[in-house]
Amino acid sequence: MKRKMEETKKIPVTVLTGFLGSGKTTLLNHILNDGTHGMKFAVIENEFGEIGVDDKIIPEAVDEEVIEVMNGCICCTVRGDLVEALKRLHKRVDKFDGVIIETTGLADPAPVVQTFFVDEDIPTMYSLDSVITVVDAKVILDRLAEEKPDGVENEAVEQVCFADKVLLNKTDLADESKLKKIEGEIRKLNPTAPILRCLHSKVTPKELLNIRAFDLKRVLDFDPEFLDPDQEHEHDATVSSVSCRVKGNVNQHMLSRWIGRLIQEEGANLYRYKGILAIKGVEEKFIFQGVGMLFDGNISDMKWNVPEAERENVFVFIGKHLDHAWLKDCFQACIVTDQLRFKVGDKVQANIGEYTNGTIKKLWDDGNAYRIELDDEEKTNVYAPIDVDTYVKAR
């Protein structure tokens, strides 16, 4: 659809909020890749931490969008950056029909929404169309009930209160009785917001875009000081973000063992984790994400467009009582650094329950250090995931 908009017309803004891992970025990608709405968007992507991950994925999935990325909490330290980003985007207003702001899962939506009413210029350029809150059926009751230190707001509660529409996501992870209980708790906090159940954040865009749902009067009813620009905002000091950017290639087997142990031992404290990794011997990017003990990671169809030596791993962990140095050290230990002991054609013994003679056929095959052809009638091929005697040794 060709864009025909007078310069004086206000640009509609949709704010996507919801706690860490609820499915906001998945929802954003669904909207951007949906061809039915006929719109083009400017996207403001906000992540809690020094290094962003989602911006590495979104631009590759969508060619034509205008992307602005801000790191830090959009509701405090970078709020001024939000105003500047919106003003900067408005200079390219001919390139898009709407703005989508995805906040970090640790953001209180109030200061974000407030921006559209207390700044002198922003209200003349944009209109706040709606606040869409995504909640995770698996964990939302725990998040809503979580007790915070004195003076610290529960972000999950604030996100529900400010919602013009709530998406109850991951409904396959809860039975009907729990889903009804969740809906009841949401309605206690926000009686007027419609609740849509969904899987994988799949909702038709017409339910989310140009719905003119934001009601300032409703917000002022539950937060009379909403328009006071001097309201204080405090985060839980026990929650932090660990970010790491490391060049190199990862040993997939070592990574899997570490992630498995980490989730088992620290899952309760991990609110959110995600990353893009370079696996040694694999041409495609490994993309992972998780919430608590729920981990999802796969080799994607996105190929690296740089030489193997220039690949860069990026990951972020967000949670409570995180040991920053330990997490970084463990990840560093998964990076392939040493030259392999054997070369193609070397005669070795592979451990397949017992040591069996074979020949090295390929190095770094599908993430494994070696592919070995056994000296049997079938010429069976087996893998040695790590270059240690436990898997393979010299004859």
C-alpha positions as semicolon CSV with decimal commas, in nm:
position;residue;x (nm);y (nm);z (nm)
1;M;0,000;0,000;0,000
2;K;0,153;0,333;-0,099
3;R;0,171;0,570;0,189
4;K;-0,036;0,889;0,156
5;M;-0,022;1,090;0,474
6;E;-0,025;1,462;0,529
7;E;0,271;1,586;0,729
8;T;0,037;1,732;0,989
9;K;-0,123;1,397;1,066
10;K;-0,009;1,240;1,391
11;I;0,171;0,906;1,370
12;P;0,007;0,627;1,577
13;V;0,231;0,460;1,836
14;T;0,186;0,110;1,978
15;V;0,374;0,022;2,297
16;L;0,453;-0,347;2,349
17;T;0,524;-0,433;2,711
18;G;0,529;-0,741;2,931
19;F;0,771;-0,914;3,165
20;L;1,093;-1,075;3,045
21;G;1,034;-1,374;2,817
22;S;0,662;-1,323;2,775
23;G;0,683;-1,314;2,394
24;K;0,707;-0,945;2,300
25;T;0,979;-0,982;2,037
26;T;0,798;-1,278;1,882
27;L;0,484;-1,064;1,862
28;L;0,682;-0,779;1,707
29;N;0,823;-1,008;1,439
30;H;0,474;-1,141;1,362
31;I;0,350;-0,785;1,309
32;L;0,647;-0,681;1,095
33;N;0,623;-0,990;0,874
34;D;0,244;-0,979;0,833
35;G;0,137;-0,851;0,493
36;T;-0,231;-0,795;0,573
37;H;-0,208;-0,457;0,751
38;G;-0,035;-0,277;0,461
39;M;0,167;-0,059;0,699
40;K;0,535;0,021;0,740
41;F;0,677;0,078;1,086
42;A;0,955;0,252;1,265
43;V;1,065;0,031;1,554
44;I;1,221;0,141;1,881
45;E;1,378;-0,162;2,043
46;N;1,481;-0,137;2,409
47;E;1,687;-0,392;2,600
48;F;1,799;-0,405;2,963
49;G;2,176;-0,429;2,955
50;E;2,480;-0,302;2,772
51;I;2,449;-0,537;2,473
52;G;2,137;-0,596;2,267
53;V;2,042;-0,925;2,103
54;D;1,702;-0,868;1,942
55;D;1,835;-0,598;1,708
56;K;2,069;-0,863;1,559
57;I;1,761;-1,063;1,453
58;I;1,494;-0,810;1,358
59;P;1,686;-0,625;1,084
60;E;1,769;-0,955;0,913
61;A;1,407;-1,068;0,921
62;V;1,263;-0,740;0,794
63;D;1,436;-0,543;0,521
64;E;1,255;-0,213;0,507
65;E;1,186;-0,104;0,863
66;V;1,344;0,192;1,038
67;I;1,514;0,057;1,351
68;E;1,623;0,253;1,659
69;V;1,787;0,060;1,944
70;M;1,833;0,183;2,300
71;N;2,005;-0,006;2,580
72;G;1,925;0,052;2,946
73;C;1,590;0,101;3,114
74;I;1,362;0,296;2,883
75;C;1,162;0,413;3,185
76;C;1,449;0,589;3,360
77;T;1,807;0,636;3,241
78;V;1,729;0,650;2,869
79;R;1,392;0,822;2,879
80;G;1,547;1,136;2,731
81;D;1,685;0,915;2,456
82;L;1,330;0,800;2,380
83;V;1,222;1,160;2,322
84;E;1,521;1,222;2,100
85;A;1,464;0,898;1,907
86;L;1,102;0,992;1,839
87;K;1,201;1,338;1,720
88;R;1,477;1,192;1,504
89;L;1,238;0,940;1,350
90;H;0,984;1,210;1,270
91;K;1,234;1,363;1,027
92;R;1,191;1,042;0,823
93;V;0,816;1,040;0,859
94;D;0,768;0,964;0,490
95;K;0,919;0,619;0,542
96;F;0,662;0,475;0,785
97;D;0,297;0,478;0,889
98;G;0,332;0,390;1,256
99;V;0,576;0,343;1,542
100;I;0,613;0,033;1,759
101;I;0,804;0,062;2,087
102;E;0,909;-0,264;2,249
103;T;1,015;-0,198;2,607
104;T;1,247;-0,411;2,813
105;G;1,065;-0,660;3,032
106;L;1,186;-0,473;3,339
107;A;1,026;-0,144;3,236
108;D;0,740;0,024;3,416
109;P;0,525;0,152;3,124
110;A;0,424;0,471;3,309
111;P;0,720;0,695;3,212
112;V;0,709;0,564;2,856
113;V;0,340;0,649;2,822
114;Q;0,395;0,978;3,005
115;T;0,635;1,087;2,731
116;F;0,342;1,132;2,492
117;F;0,173;1,383;2,722
118;V;0,432;1,584;2,916
119;D;0,686;1,664;2,643
120;E;0,597;1,977;2,448
121;D;0,673;1,848;2,098
122;I;0,594;1,476;2,101
123;P;0,212;1,517;2,134
124;T;0,209;1,726;1,815
125;M;0,391;1,453;1,622
126;Y;0,248;1,129;1,760
127;S;-0,066;0,984;1,913
128;L;-0,048;0,693;2,158
129;D;-0,273;0,431;2,003
130;S;-0,248;0,152;2,261
131;V;-0,040;-0,026;2,522
132;I;-0,032;-0,400;2,453
133;T;0,087;-0,618;2,742
134;V;0,200;-0,976;2,681
135;V;0,191;-1,213;2,979
136;D;0,337;-1,563;3,009
137;A;0,080;-1,817;3,130
138;K;0,355;-2,029;3,284
139;V;0,497;-1,769;3,524
140;I;0,273;-1,460;3,538
141;L;0,103;-1,554;3,867
142;D;0,443;-1,582;4,037
143;R;0,554;-1,251;3,889
144;L;0,239;-1,070;4,001
145;A;0,273;-1,210;4,354
146;E;0,644;-1,133;4,388
147;E;0,717;-0,910;4,686
148;K;0,955;-0,624;4,621
149;P;1,164;-0,415;4,862
150;D;1,003;-0,102;5,006
151;G;0,968;0,170;4,745
152;V;1,022;-0,067;4,453
153;E;0,734;-0,124;4,214
154;N;0,639;-0,465;4,081
155;E;0,692;-0,412;3,707
156;A;0,466;-0,703;3,610
157;V;0,176;-0,545;3,804
158;E;0,238;-0,204;3,644
159;Q;0,248;-0,360;3,298
160;V;-0,093;-0,520;3,349
161;C;-0,243;-0,203;3,498
162;F;-0,138;0,009;3,200
163;A;-0,256;-0,239;2,937
164;D;-0,524;-0,141;2,690
165;K;-0,523;-0,505;2,579
166;V;-0,362;-0,811;2,739
167;L;-0,230;-1,106;2,539
168;L;-0,233;-1,418;2,755
169;N;0,046;-1,604;2,578
170;K;0,184;-1,961;2,601
171;T;-0,157;-2,100;2,688
172;D;-0,027;-2,450;2,614
173;L;0,179;-2,429;2,935
174;A;-0,123;-2,399;3,166
175;D;-0,448;-2,590;3,210
176;E;-0,792;-2,430;3,188
177;S;-0,829;-2,376;3,561
178;K;-0,497;-2,190;3,579
179;L;-0,583;-1,981;3,273
180;K;-0,910;-1,874;3,436
181;K;-0,726;-1,790;3,758
182;I;-0,479;-1,577;3,560
183;E;-0,762;-1,396;3,385
184;G;-0,924;-1,333;3,724
185;E;-0,603;-1,182;3,867
186;I;-0,558;-0,964;3,558
187;R;-0,914;-0,834;3,587
188;K;-0,859;-0,745;3,952
189;L;-0,578;-0,516;3,840
190;N;-0,732;-0,399;3,514
191;P;-1,108;-0,461;3,482
192;T;-1,148;-0,294;3,141
193;A;-0,869;-0,442;2,927
194;P;-0,977;-0,722;2,690
195;I;-0,777;-1,044;2,735
196;L;-0,683;-1,245;2,426
197;R;-0,546;-1,597;2,467
198;C;-0,273;-1,693;2,222
199;L;0,009;-1,934;2,138
200;H;0,351;-1,814;2,022
201;S;0,219;-1,454;2,036
202;K;0,010;-1,514;1,724
203;V;-0,264;-1,251;1,710
204;T;-0,412;-1,090;1,400
205;P;-0,265;-0,739;1,362
206;K;-0,610;-0,580;1,333
207;E;-0,655;-0,659;1,703
208;L;-0,346;-0,452;1,787
209;L;-0,299;-0,172;1,533
210;N;-0,500;0,150;1,491
211;I;-0,744;0,044;1,764
212;R;-0,740;0,384;1,943
213;A;-0,760;0,210;2,277
214;F;-0,548;0,429;2,503
215;D;-0,761;0,619;2,756
216;L;-0,581;0,884;2,962
217;K;-0,878;0,919;3,198
218;R;-0,858;0,549;3,291
219;V;-0,489;0,584;3,374
220;L;-0,549;0,892;3,589
221;D;-0,820;0,702;3,778
222;F;-0,567;0,445;3,912
223;D;-0,261;0,676;3,907
224;P;-0,368;1,037;3,979
225;E;-0,004;1,156;3,977
226;F;0,062;1,003;3,635
227;L;0,126;1,339;3,465
228;D;0,371;1,452;3,733
229;P;0,711;1,444;3,555
230;D;0,896;1,426;3,888
231;Q;0,759;1,088;3,996
232;E;1,034;0,865;4,130
233;H;1,104;0,523;3,982
234;E;1,317;0,257;4,151
235;H;1,428;-0,087;4,032
236;D;1,495;-0,397;4,238
237;A;1,871;-0,379;4,311
238;T;1,900;-0,761;4,325
239;V;1,809;-0,783;3,954
240;S;2,092;-0,730;3,708
241;S;2,196;-0,797;3,351
242;V;2,509;-0,983;3,237
243;S;2,610;-0,913;2,879
244;C;2,898;-1,056;2,680
245;R;3,033;-1,010;2,330
246;V;3,310;-1,256;2,235
247;K;3,474;-1,329;1,901
248;G;3,533;-1,695;1,828
249;N;3,351;-2,022;1,774
250;V;3,182;-2,232;2,040
251;N;3,219;-2,604;2,103
252;Q;2,855;-2,712;2,085
253;H;2,894;-3,009;2,321
254;M;3,060;-2,805;2,595
255;L;2,802;-2,529;2,554
256;S;2,513;-2,775;2,587
257;R;2,658;-2,926;2,904
258;W;2,713;-2,584;3,062
259;I;2,368;-2,447;2,970
260;G;2,204;-2,764;3,103
261;R;2,382;-2,736;3,436
262;L;2,319;-2,362;3,459
263;I;1,945;-2,400;3,406
264;Q;1,923;-2,687;3,654
265;E;2,112;-2,503;3,927
266;E;2,020;-2,137;3,866
267;G;1,693;-2,157;3,672
268;A;1,486;-2,009;3,954
269;N;1,692;-1,690;3,942
270;L;1,703;-1,654;3,563
271;Y;1,427;-1,422;3,446
272;R;1,546;-1,414;3,087
273;Y;1,842;-1,519;2,875
274;K;1,904;-1,505;2,503
275;G;2,186;-1,496;2,256
276;I;2,328;-1,555;1,910
277;L;2,625;-1,792;1,894
278;A;2,877;-1,914;1,638
279;I;2,912;-2,294;1,656
280;K;3,241;-2,432;1,529
281;G;3,181;-2,628;1,209
282;V;2,829;-2,488;1,151
283;E;2,757;-2,221;0,888
284;E;2,432;-2,099;1,044
285;K;2,376;-1,895;1,359
286;F;2,268;-2,071;1,678
287;I;1,992;-1,865;1,840
288;F;1,878;-1,942;2,194
289;Q;1,642;-1,794;2,447
290;G;1,485;-1,899;2,770
291;V;1,281;-1,812;3,076
292;G;1,370;-1,982;3,403
293;M;1,413;-2,351;3,332
294;L;1,243;-2,333;2,992
295;F;1,519;-2,329;2,729
296;D;1,481;-2,310;2,352
297;G;1,780;-2,310;2,120
298;N;1,831;-2,419;1,760
299;I;2,052;-2,378;1,458
300;S;1,867;-2,111;1,260
301;D;1,846;-2,063;0,883
302;M;2,041;-1,735;0,917
303;K;2,393;-1,784;0,777
304;W;2,695;-1,592;0,899
305;N;2,801;-1,332;0,643
306;V;3,154;-1,291;0,781
307;P;3,455;-1,528;0,779
308;E;3,463;-1,788;1,057
309;A;3,744;-1,605;1,238
310;E;3,535;-1,286;1,249
311;R;3,217;-1,436;1,395
312;E;3,098;-1,277;1,717
313;N;2,895;-1,438;1,995
314;V;2,649;-1,223;2,188
315;F;2,449;-1,327;2,494
316;V;2,253;-1,161;2,775
317;F;2,136;-1,307;3,107
318;I;1,889;-1,117;3,326
319;G;1,798;-1,236;3,673
320;K;1,845;-1,212;4,048
321;H;2,172;-1,253;4,237
322;L;2,372;-1,325;3,920
323;D;2,746;-1,391;3,942
324;H;2,866;-1,182;3,647
325;A;3,228;-1,300;3,644
326;W;3,135;-1,669;3,674
327;L;2,888;-1,654;3,384
328;K;3,141;-1,484;3,157
329;D;3,419;-1,726;3,255
330;C;3,199;-2,029;3,188
331;F;3,103;-1,904;2,846
332;Q;3,465;-1,823;2,762
333;A;3,555;-2,182;2,847
334;C;3,324;-2,301;2,566
335;I;3,517;-2,109;2,299
336;V;3,733;-2,328;2,073
337;T;4,094;-2,212;2,120
338;D;4,337;-2,502;2,073
339;Q;4,441;-2,668;1,750
340;L;4,306;-3,019;1,716
341;R;4,549;-3,303;1,787
342;F;4,464;-3,501;1,475
343;K;4,428;-3,420;1,106
344;V;4,221;-3,581;0,830
345;G;4,361;-3,927;0,750
346;D;4,514;-3,991;1,093
347;K;4,462;-4,340;1,238
348;V;4,292;-4,323;1,578
349;Q;4,079;-4,515;1,825
350;A;3,722;-4,393;1,884
351;N;3,538;-4,467;2,208
352;I;3,203;-4,627;2,118
353;G;3,172;-4,810;2,447
354;E;3,512;-4,958;2,381
355;Y;3,802;-4,816;2,186
356;T;3,769;-4,912;1,819
357;N;4,013;-4,845;1,535
358;G;3,916;-4,580;1,283
359;T;4,030;-4,296;1,059
360;I;3,968;-3,921;1,089
361;K;3,745;-3,822;0,795
362;K;3,654;-3,460;0,875
363;L;3,736;-3,187;1,128
364;W;3,460;-2,981;1,290
365;D;3,169;-3,159;1,132
366;D;2,827;-3,036;1,242
367;G;2,971;-2,892;1,562
368;N;3,178;-3,198;1,652
369;A;3,558;-3,193;1,669
370;Y;3,594;-3,506;1,454
371;R;3,401;-3,735;1,225
372;I;3,565;-4,079;1,236
373;E;3,515;-4,371;1,001
374;L;3,548;-4,701;1,189
375;D;3,747;-4,992;1,047
376;D;3,442;-5,218;1,020
377;E;3,265;-5,373;0,722
378;E;2,999;-5,099;0,718
379;K;3,258;-4,818;0,744
380;T;3,042;-4,671;1,021
381;N;3,089;-4,299;1,086
382;V;3,085;-4,171;1,445
383;Y;3,150;-3,833;1,609
384;A;3,396;-3,721;1,873
385;P;3,239;-3,399;2,009
386;I;3,548;-3,288;2,203
387;D;3,917;-3,341;2,135
388;V;3,999;-3,543;2,449
389;D;4,104;-3,904;2,505
390;T;3,762;-3,982;2,652
391;Y;3,625;-3,969;2,296
392;V;3,924;-4,029;2,069
393;K;4,290;-4,121;2,118
394;A;4,592;-4,205;1,908
395;R;4,650;-4,569;1,814
